[in-house]
Amino acid sequence: MTSEKCRPWNGAGRVRLTISPYQKPPELFATHPILAITGTASAQSPAQMIAMIEGAQVPNRQGYDPYTLREVMDRMHVPGLSVAVIREFKIDWAKGWGVADTETGTPVTPETMFQAASMSKPVAAMASLKAIQEGKFKLDQDINTVLKSWKLPGDGFTERQPVTPRALMSHTSGTGDGFGFPGYPPGTNLPSLVQILDGLPPSNVGKVRLERSPFSAYKYSGGAVTIEQLALTDVLGKPFPQIMREAVLDPIGMTNSPTSNRFRRSGRSRHRERMVGTGGE
């Protein structure tokens, strides 16, 4: 069973949800994967917003607009999803639809965990900026002087400008990992960060390398964030989940959003692993 990636779209007085049937691997698991925020829709009551989300979208701007949320979920084979609405920097309301486990029929609730996918990237950036603020390394420092367990090959692209944390976080590092990250099924052996970066088994993607000079162009790069993750663990000497918990998640009260994809297969965690353990960013 896999979860689907859902994106919010806010139109004038409407809340549009576009559900896409592709996945990549996240680093963060969150209770609410979809955020419907701001716009004129923010003035609506929870009941009005839920009705808009559940109903057909008007006008018809996409092929699925005429369908209700339930019909779209059926057609896109999405077993379950949840929505959280943020108002004045706080969760105003949250609601789940569908099931979290197709075998047991466990319903999605506001507490059900989903893969947060690339929403984890700015969260990781917050941890990096906190480390920078504390003087652990610098925003414009050569990343190879920060890394200890691995080095990024320059391949002739870093003669004038090194790759820096700023470049990694802004997708301007020059890394060319256009393959994406499909993730791993529950129970399989997971590669280390170095194995992922070098494309070695059991990694299921190619190596992360430079294909242009840093800051010469923008290209979305999950590999760059993987390098950022390795730099954090090298410098701070702690597991990444612990770093994220101490630097970001605990201070802002995100007590139900771990950055680990290892869940014990017992009790409530069993359906969580089925729901979030096979998809991705």
C-alpha positions as CSV (number, residue, x, y, z in Angstrom):
1,M,0.0,0.0,0.0
2,T,1.4,3.4,-0.8
3,S,0.4,6.9,0.0
4,E,0.0,9.6,-2.7
5,K,1.5,13.1,-2.9
6,C,-1.1,15.8,-2.6
7,R,-0.7,19.5,-3.4
8,P,-2.9,22.3,-2.3
9,W,-4.0,25.0,-4.7
10,N,-5.8,28.1,-3.5
11,G,-8.0,29.9,-5.9
12,A,-10.3,32.9,-5.3
13,G,-12.7,31.7,-2.7
14,R,-11.9,28.1,-3.4
15,V,-9.5,25.4,-2.1
16,R,-8.3,23.2,-4.8
17,L,-6.5,19.9,-4.1
18,T,-4.5,18.3,-6.9
19,I,-3.6,14.7,-6.2
20,S,-0.6,13.3,-8.2
21,P,0.1,9.6,-8.5
22,Y,3.9,9.8,-8.2
23,Q,6.2,9.5,-5.2
24,K,9.8,10.0,-4.0
25,P,11.3,9.3,-0.6
26,P,10.8,11.7,2.3
27,E,12.9,12.3,5.3
28,L,10.1,13.5,7.5
29,F,6.8,12.0,8.5
30,A,4.1,14.4,9.4
31,T,0.6,14.1,10.8
32,H,-0.9,16.3,8.1
33,P,0.6,16.1,4.6
34,I,-1.6,18.7,3.0
35,L,-1.9,22.3,4.0
36,A,-4.8,24.4,2.6
37,I,-3.9,28.0,3.7
38,T,-4.7,31.6,3.2
39,G,-6.5,33.2,0.2
40,T,-10.1,34.3,0.4
41,A,-10.9,30.7,1.5
42,S,-9.3,31.4,4.8
43,A,-12.3,33.5,5.9
44,Q,-14.6,30.5,5.6
45,S,-15.7,28.4,8.5
46,P,-14.3,24.9,8.9
47,A,-17.6,23.4,7.7
48,Q,-17.6,25.6,4.6
49,M,-14.0,24.7,3.8
50,I,-14.6,21.0,4.2
51,A,-17.6,21.2,2.0
52,M,-15.5,22.9,-0.7
53,I,-12.7,20.3,-0.4
54,E,-15.1,17.4,-0.6
55,G,-17.2,18.8,-3.4
56,A,-16.6,19.1,-7.2
57,Q,-14.4,22.1,-8.2
58,V,-15.9,25.0,-10.2
59,P,-15.0,26.2,-12.7
60,N,-13.7,23.1,-14.5
61,R,-10.0,23.9,-15.1
62,Q,-8.6,20.4,-14.9
63,G,-9.8,17.0,-15.9
64,Y,-10.7,16.0,-12.4
65,D,-12.4,19.2,-11.3
66,P,-16.0,17.9,-11.9
67,Y,-15.4,15.0,-9.4
68,T,-15.9,15.0,-5.7
69,L,-12.9,14.3,-3.4
70,R,-14.0,10.7,-2.9
71,E,-14.4,10.2,-6.7
72,V,-10.9,11.6,-7.3
73,M,-9.4,9.4,-4.6
74,D,-11.0,6.3,-6.2
75,R,-9.9,7.2,-9.7
76,M,-6.3,8.0,-8.6
77,H,-6.2,5.0,-6.3
78,V,-5.5,7.1,-3.2
79,P,-6.5,5.0,-0.1
80,G,-6.3,7.9,2.4
81,L,-5.4,11.5,2.9
82,S,-5.6,14.3,5.5
83,V,-5.9,18.0,5.4
84,A,-4.7,20.5,8.0
85,V,-5.6,24.2,7.7
86,I,-3.3,26.8,9.2
87,R,-4.8,30.1,10.4
88,E,-2.7,32.7,12.2
89,F,0.2,30.3,12.4
90,K,-1.8,27.6,14.2
91,I,-3.7,24.5,13.1
92,D,-7.3,25.7,12.8
93,W,-8.8,22.3,11.9
94,A,-7.7,18.9,10.5
95,K,-9.7,16.1,9.0
96,G,-8.9,12.7,7.4
97,W,-10.5,10.8,4.6
98,G,-10.3,7.2,3.5
99,V,-8.2,4.4,5.2
100,A,-4.7,4.2,6.5
101,D,-4.5,0.5,6.1
102,T,-6.3,-1.3,3.2
103,E,-6.0,-4.7,5.0
104,T,-7.6,-3.7,8.3
105,G,-9.7,-0.7,7.1
106,T,-8.2,1.5,9.8
107,P,-9.5,5.0,9.0
108,V,-7.4,8.1,8.4
109,T,-7.6,10.4,11.4
110,P,-5.9,13.8,12.1
111,E,-3.3,11.7,14.0
112,T,-2.4,9.4,11.1
113,M,1.1,9.8,9.9
114,F,2.0,10.4,6.2
115,Q,5.2,10.9,4.4
116,A,5.9,14.6,4.3
117,A,8.1,14.2,1.2
118,S,9.9,17.4,0.1
119,M,8.2,19.4,2.8
120,S,11.1,18.0,4.8
121,K,13.7,20.0,2.9
122,P,12.9,23.4,4.5
123,V,12.8,21.7,7.8
124,A,16.3,20.3,7.2
125,A,17.4,23.8,6.2
126,M,16.2,25.1,9.5
127,A,18.4,22.6,11.3
128,S,21.4,23.7,9.1
129,L,20.7,27.4,9.8
130,K,20.6,26.7,13.5
131,A,24.0,24.9,13.3
132,I,25.3,27.9,11.3
133,Q,23.9,30.3,13.9
134,E,25.7,28.3,16.6
135,G,29.0,28.6,14.7
136,K,29.3,24.9,13.8
137,F,30.1,25.9,10.2
138,K,29.4,28.9,7.9
139,L,26.8,29.5,5.3
140,D,29.3,30.2,2.5
141,Q,31.9,27.7,3.6
142,D,33.3,25.0,1.2
143,I,31.2,22.0,2.0
144,N,34.2,19.7,1.6
145,T,35.7,21.4,4.7
146,V,32.6,20.7,6.6
147,L,32.2,17.0,5.5
148,K,34.3,14.4,7.3
149,S,33.0,11.0,6.2
150,W,32.8,11.8,2.5
151,K,33.9,14.4,0.0
152,L,32.0,15.8,-3.0
153,P,34.2,15.4,-6.2
154,G,34.7,18.7,-7.9
155,D,35.1,17.2,-11.4
156,G,36.4,20.5,-12.7
157,F,33.3,22.5,-11.7
158,T,34.6,24.0,-8.4
159,E,37.8,25.7,-9.5
160,R,36.3,29.2,-9.1
161,Q,33.5,28.6,-6.6
162,P,33.1,25.8,-4.1
163,V,29.8,24.1,-3.2
164,T,28.6,25.7,0.0
165,P,25.7,25.1,2.4
166,R,23.9,28.1,0.8
167,A,24.2,26.4,-2.6
168,L,22.9,23.0,-1.2
169,M,19.9,24.6,0.4
170,S,19.0,26.8,-2.6
171,H,19.2,24.1,-5.3
172,T,22.1,26.0,-6.9
173,S,24.9,23.6,-6.0
174,G,25.3,22.1,-9.5
175,T,24.4,18.6,-8.5
176,G,22.5,16.8,-11.3
177,D,20.5,14.0,-9.6
178,G,17.5,14.1,-11.9
179,F,16.6,10.5,-11.1
180,G,14.6,11.4,-7.9
181,F,14.4,9.1,-4.9
182,P,11.8,6.3,-5.2
183,G,12.2,5.0,-1.6
184,Y,12.4,1.5,-0.1
185,P,9.8,-1.0,0.9
186,P,9.4,-1.7,4.7
187,G,11.8,-4.4,5.9
188,T,14.5,-3.9,3.3
189,N,18.1,-3.0,4.0
190,L,18.6,0.7,3.7
191,P,21.7,2.3,2.3
192,S,23.9,4.7,4.2
193,L,24.1,8.3,3.1
194,V,27.5,7.6,1.6
195,Q,26.1,4.7,-0.4
196,I,23.3,6.9,-1.7
197,L,25.7,9.6,-2.7
198,D,28.0,7.2,-4.4
199,G,25.2,5.1,-6.0
200,L,26.4,1.9,-4.3
201,P,24.1,-1.0,-3.3
202,P,21.7,-1.2,-1.7
203,S,21.0,2.3,-3.0
204,N,18.4,2.2,-5.8
205,V,19.5,5.5,-7.5
206,G,22.6,6.8,-9.3
207,K,25.5,8.7,-7.7
208,V,25.1,12.3,-6.8
209,R,27.7,14.4,-8.7
210,L,28.2,17.9,-10.1
211,E,27.1,18.6,-13.6
212,R,27.7,22.4,-13.6
213,S,29.5,25.0,-11.6
214,P,27.9,26.1,-8.3
215,F,25.5,29.1,-8.5
216,S,25.5,28.9,-12.4
217,A,21.9,27.7,-12.6
218,Y,19.0,26.4,-10.5
219,K,18.0,22.7,-10.5
220,Y,15.9,21.0,-7.9
221,S,18.2,18.5,-6.1
222,G,17.3,16.0,-3.5
223,G,20.9,14.9,-3.6
224,A,22.1,18.3,-2.5
225,V,19.9,18.0,0.6
226,T,21.4,14.5,1.2
227,I,24.8,16.1,1.2
228,E,23.4,18.7,3.6
229,Q,22.2,15.9,5.9
230,L,25.6,14.2,5.9
231,A,27.3,17.5,6.7
232,L,25.0,18.0,9.7
233,T,25.6,14.5,11.1
234,D,29.4,14.8,10.5
235,V,29.7,18.1,12.3
236,L,27.3,17.5,15.2
237,G,28.1,13.8,15.7
238,K,24.5,12.8,16.2
239,P,22.0,10.8,14.2
240,F,19.9,12.9,11.9
241,P,16.6,12.2,13.6
242,Q,18.0,13.4,16.9
243,I,19.4,16.5,15.3
244,M,16.0,17.3,13.7
245,R,14.2,16.6,17.0
246,E,16.5,18.8,19.1
247,A,17.0,21.7,16.6
248,V,13.5,22.1,15.0
249,L,10.7,19.7,15.9
250,D,10.7,19.8,19.7
251,P,11.2,23.6,19.9
252,I,8.2,24.2,17.7
253,G,6.0,21.5,19.3
254,M,6.0,19.0,16.4
255,T,5.9,16.0,18.7
256,N,4.3,13.7,16.2
257,S,6.6,14.2,13.3
258,P,9.6,11.9,13.4
259,T,12.4,12.0,10.8
260,S,12.8,8.2,10.8
261,N,11.1,5.7,8.6
262,R,11.5,2.9,11.1
263,F,8.3,2.0,12.9
264,R,7.7,-1.0,15.1
265,R,5.2,-3.3,13.6
266,S,2.9,-3.5,16.6
267,G,-0.2,-1.7,17.8
268,R,-0.9,1.6,16.2
269,S,2.6,1.7,14.5
270,R,1.7,-1.3,12.3
271,H,-0.8,0.6,10.1
272,R,1.5,3.6,10.1
273,E,4.3,1.6,8.5
274,R,2.0,0.3,5.9
275,M,0.8,3.8,5.1
276,V,4.1,5.6,5.0
277,G,6.8,3.1,4.6
278,T,6.9,2.6,0.8
279,G,6.5,6.0,-0.8
280,G,8.5,9.1,-1.0
281,E,9.2,12.7,-1.5
